[in-house]
Amino acid sequence: MADFSEIELDIDGPVATIAFDRPDALNAITPTMLGELNDAADRVATDVAVRAVVVTGRGRAFSAGVDLKALGERQLSNGKVGDILDVPARALTATLSSMPKPVVAAVNGFCFTGALEIALACDIMLVADEAKIADTHAKFGIRPTWGMTQRLPDAVGITRARELSYTARTIGGREAVEIGLAARSAPRDTFADALATLLDELLANSSDAFGAYKDLYRERLPLDAGLTREYGTDYPFDDSDTAARLADFR
């Protein structure tokens, strides 16, 4: 496995963990980090031995969002952080949302703005009760370009999404679950155990089914079109695995 300077990639059996690794900077996102994240995500997406992926942060943050210091003296135009960040970030979120295996965002601490957009591109968000989560684009006079306006309303509804984005207020892990942003929360001192439990539950199930679910959930269609697509789209399954799972009922 290649060395990285701003992330860590660890593969332990069927689980790959991709971790932001700039803890002294609250894992703030740089162009270098995004390049490394894409490298790691591309590897695990195509590794058939990896059945589930975790995205998390080292230290007390998931990620504080874009490292504004890394922008240097660059003049922002029309509220965009620029292609140096936007292009790799959009590639990353596309890979996380489309790889045919579940991706868990383990939000262990601070998760702001661009980092929240990355977390939203994952399939399931597990958050620490003590986590601090916010969309702060408006606070800094910038606009979202990594998927916030499309994925946040899908998670919490358009009314709540507007409230969170317009106020830039910070919420904790429990509220994130209450409003539908996250699936589960746990106190920080039991967070690792909660993550292990979630992964055990996922890994007990069919990877082929995960691939079908990922594709079908990803495209939001009007009901009739969605029902037609669900019924009419074929996916490759290992029929022997299905037969083994059904054997006790035969």
C-alpha positions in Angstrom: 0.0 0.0 0.0 1.4 3.4 -1.0 2.3 5.9 1.7 0.1 9.0 2.0 0.9 12.2 3.7 -2.5 13.6 4.7 -4.7 10.5 4.9 -4.5 6.9 6.1 -5.8 3.9 4.3 -6.2 0.7 6.3 -7.6 -2.5 4.9 -8.6 -5.1 7.5 -10.2 -8.1 5.9 -13.4 -7.0 4.3 -13.4 -3.5 5.7 -11.4 -0.5 4.3 -10.9 2.6 6.5 -10.0 5.9 4.8 -9.1 8.5 7.4 -8.4 12.2 7.2 -5.0 12.5 8.9 -4.2 16.1 9.7 -5.3 16.1 13.3 -3.3 19.2 14.3 -5.3 21.1 11.7 -8.6 19.4 12.5 -8.2 17.4 9.3 -8.9 20.5 7.2 -9.1 19.6 3.5 -6.3 20.5 1.1 -5.8 19.8 -2.6 -3.2 17.2 -1.6 -5.7 15.5 0.7 -8.3 15.4 -2.0 -5.9 13.8 -4.4 -5.0 11.1 -1.8 -8.6 10.5 -0.9 -9.4 9.9 -4.6 -6.5 7.5 -4.9 -7.7 5.6 -1.8 -11.4 5.6 -2.9 -10.6 4.3 -6.3 -8.5 1.5 -4.9 -11.2 0.2 -2.5 -14.0 0.7 -5.0 -12.4 -1.9 -7.3 -11.0 -4.2 -4.5 -13.3 -7.2 -4.6 -12.1 -8.3 -1.1 -13.4 -5.0 0.4 -17.1 -5.3 1.2 -17.5 -2.1 3.3 -15.7 1.2 3.5 -15.4 3.6 6.5 -14.6 7.3 6.0 -13.5 9.0 9.3 -11.0 11.4 10.8 -8.0 11.1 13.1 -8.1 13.0 16.4 -11.0 15.0 17.5 -12.4 15.9 14.1 -14.0 14.2 11.1 -12.9 17.3 9.2 -13.3 21.0 9.7 -13.9 21.5 6.0 -11.7 23.2 3.5 -8.4 24.6 4.8 -8.9 28.2 3.9 -5.2 28.9 4.5 -4.4 26.5 1.7 -6.1 28.8 -0.7 -3.3 31.3 -0.1 -3.7 34.6 -1.9 -6.0 33.2 -4.6 -8.9 35.5 -5.3 -12.2 33.6 -5.1 -14.7 34.3 -7.9 -18.4 34.1 -7.5 -18.2 32.4 -4.2 -16.4 29.3 -5.6 -13.3 27.8 -4.0 -12.0 26.9 -7.5 -11.3 23.9 -9.6 -8.2 23.0 -7.6 -10.6 21.8 -4.9 -13.9 21.5 -6.8 -12.8 19.0 -9.4 -11.2 16.4 -7.1 -13.9 16.9 -4.5 -16.7 16.2 -7.0 -14.8 13.1 -8.3 -14.5 11.8 -4.7 -18.2 12.3 -3.8 -19.1 10.6 -7.1 -16.9 7.6 -6.3 -18.2 7.3 -2.7 -21.8 7.5 -3.8 -21.5 5.0 -6.7 -19.1 2.3 -5.6 -21.1 -1.0 -5.3 -20.5 -1.4 -1.6 -21.7 0.4 1.5 -19.7 3.5 2.7 -20.1 4.6 6.3 -19.2 8.1 7.3 -18.0 7.7 10.9 -18.3 11.3 12.0 -16.3 11.3 15.2 -16.1 15.1 15.8 -16.1 18.4 14.0 -17.7 18.1 10.5 -18.1 21.4 8.7 -19.2 22.4 5.2 -17.1 20.6 2.6 -16.5 17.7 5.0 -20.3 17.5 5.5 -20.7 17.3 1.7 -18.3 14.3 1.7 -20.1 12.7 4.6 -23.4 13.1 2.7 -22.0 11.3 -0.3 -21.6 8.2 1.9 -24.4 5.7 2.4 -24.8 5.8 6.2 -23.7 8.4 8.7 -22.8 7.3 12.2 -22.1 10.3 14.5 -20.7 10.9 17.9 -23.1 12.5 20.3 -20.5 15.2 20.9 -19.9 15.9 17.2 -20.3 19.4 15.9 -21.9 19.6 12.4 -22.7 22.6 10.3 -23.0 23.9 6.7 -21.0 27.2 7.0 -20.8 28.2 3.3 -23.0 31.3 3.9 -21.0 32.3 6.9 -17.8 32.7 4.8 -19.5 34.1 1.7 -18.9 31.0 -0.4 -21.4 28.7 -2.1 -21.7 24.9 -2.2 -20.2 23.0 -5.2 -19.7 19.5 -3.8 -23.3 18.4 -3.6 -24.8 20.1 -0.5 -27.9 21.5 -2.2 -28.8 18.1 -3.7 -27.9 15.6 -0.9 -28.8 17.6 2.2 -32.5 18.1 1.3 -32.6 14.4 0.4 -31.5 13.6 3.9 -33.5 16.1 6.0 -36.1 17.6 3.7 -36.0 21.0 1.9 -37.3 23.0 4.8 -34.7 21.8 7.3 -32.0 22.0 4.7 -32.7 25.7 4.0 -32.7 26.4 7.8 -29.4 24.7 8.3 -27.7 26.3 5.3 -29.1 29.8 5.8 -28.4 30.0 9.5 -25.1 28.1 9.4 -25.9 26.9 12.9 -24.1 24.0 14.5 -25.9 20.8 15.5 -24.8 17.9 17.7 -24.9 14.2 16.9 -28.3 13.5 18.6 -30.0 16.2 16.7 -28.4 14.9 13.5 -30.2 11.6 14.1 -33.5 13.3 15.0 -33.7 15.3 11.8 -32.6 12.4 9.6 -29.1 13.6 8.7 -27.5 10.7 10.5 -28.7 7.1 10.9 -27.2 6.5 14.4 -25.3 8.2 17.1 -23.2 7.1 20.1 -21.2 8.7 22.9 -17.6 9.3 21.9 -16.4 6.7 24.5 -18.4 3.9 22.9 -18.2 5.2 19.3 -15.7 2.6 18.1 -18.0 -0.2 19.5 -21.0 1.4 17.7 -19.1 1.4 14.5 -18.0 -2.2 14.9 -21.6 -3.2 15.6 -22.9 -1.4 12.5 -20.2 -3.0 10.3 -21.0 -6.5 11.7 -24.7 -5.9 10.7 -23.7 -4.9 7.2 -21.2 -7.6 6.6 -23.8 -10.3 7.5 -25.6 -9.4 4.3 -25.2 -9.9 0.6 -22.6 -7.8 -1.3 -24.6 -8.3 -4.5 -27.7 -6.8 -2.8 -25.6 -3.9 -1.7 -24.6 -3.2 -5.3 -28.2 -3.2 -6.5 -29.4 -1.0 -3.6 -26.6 1.5 -4.2 -27.6 1.9 -7.8 -31.3 2.0 -7.2 -31.2 4.4 -4.2 -28.7 6.8 -5.9 -31.1 7.9 -8.7 -34.2 9.6 -7.3 -37.1 9.3 -9.7 -40.8 10.0 -9.7 -42.6 7.1 -8.2 -43.8 5.4 -11.4 -40.5 5.8 -13.2 -38.7 4.5 -10.1 -40.9 1.5 -9.8 -40.3 0.7 -13.4 -36.6 1.0 -13.0 -36.5 -1.1 -9.9 -38.3 -3.9 -11.5 -36.7 -3.7 -14.9 -33.0 -3.3 -14.0 -30.9 -6.5 -13.7 -27.9 -6.9 -11.5 -25.3 -9.7 -11.4 -25.8 -11.9 -8.3 -23.9 -15.0 -7.2 -26.8 -17.4 -7.3 -25.0 -19.9 -5.1 -24.7 -17.3 -2.3 -28.5 -16.6 -2.6 -29.2 -20.3 -2.5 -27.0 -20.8 0.6 -28.8 -17.9 2.4 -32.2 -19.5 1.6 -31.2 -23.1 2.4 -32.7 -23.1 5.8 -36.1 -22.1 4.4 -36.2 -24.8 1.7 
